[in-house]
C-alpha cells in the first residue's frame, strides 16, 4: 500500500506560529497564510489573524477571549528517519 505523505505548511502557503497567552496557556502550530506576512509589518499581521481565529473560537465555545502575550514562529520540524525504510 502506498504511503501517504503530507505536504509541509510552507508548501501549502502557510506559516505556523506558537502563541503564548496572558494566562500562561499556550497554543502551538496556529496556521497563518504566508502571503499576509513580511514587508514592513513583519509578523504583526499574523497576530491580527490569530486574534480573529480566537474570537471565532471564543464565540462558538462560549469562553472568554484570551489576550495574546507573545507570538513566535514554530520551529520547522525535520522528519526523523523511520525504522523499516
PARORO-45305 format. One line per field, with one value per residue (C-alpha): x, y, z. Coordinates in steps of 0.001 Angstrom, whole numbers, plus 500000, padded with zeros to 6 digits. Layout:
x c(X	...)
y c(Y	...)
z c(Z	...)
END
This chain:
x c(500000	501354	502430	500579	502873	501717	502955	504757	502843	505250	504401	500709	501298	501056	503306	502874	503008	503195	501012	501561	498529	498426	497121	500322	498444	499970	498701	501088	501103	498479	498278	498533	498539	502062	501011	499987	503419	506586	507066	507452	504987	506879	504816	502398	499585	499765	498666	495563	494700	495189	493160	490315	490577	490470	487439	485524	486569	485531	482108	481473	482727	481186	484538	486100	488681	492267	494698	497902	501181	503623	503717	506655	507108	507006	510303	510397	510311	512854	511390	513112	514197	511582	512707	511982	512510)
y c(500000	503438	505681	508988	511932	515272	518432	520901	524006	526183	524206	524815	528557	528957	529602	528040	530131	529330	531595	532406	533936	536297	533457	531450	528976	528080	527150	525571	525396	528031	528366	531789	532423	533190	535976	538361	538184	540111	543654	546454	544882	541575	539056	541625	540710	537153	538489	540014	536765	534664	537126	536812	532999	533189	535498	532954	530091	532069	532843	529202	527794	530436	531033	534485	535743	535348	538221	537235	537923	536815	535230	533297	531220	527492	525731	523842	520118	517919	514491	511741	508502	505794	502265	499845	502275)
z c(500000	499123	501945	502124	502622	503970	502365	504602	505725	503718	500583	501253	501585	505349	508336	511771	514966	518674	520821	524495	526210	529219	531433	530618	528409	525062	521607	519125	515341	514614	510822	509129	505340	504107	501728	504552	506229	505500	504341	506854	509304	509564	511555	513064	510602	511999	515401	513816	512005	515146	517260	514727	514853	518672	518542	516423	518714	521823	520334	519429	522731	524994	526690	527152	524667	525944	525275	523470	525302	522599	519183	517705	514591	515252	514586	511308	512043	510354	509607	511541	509932	510248	511019	508234	505342)
END
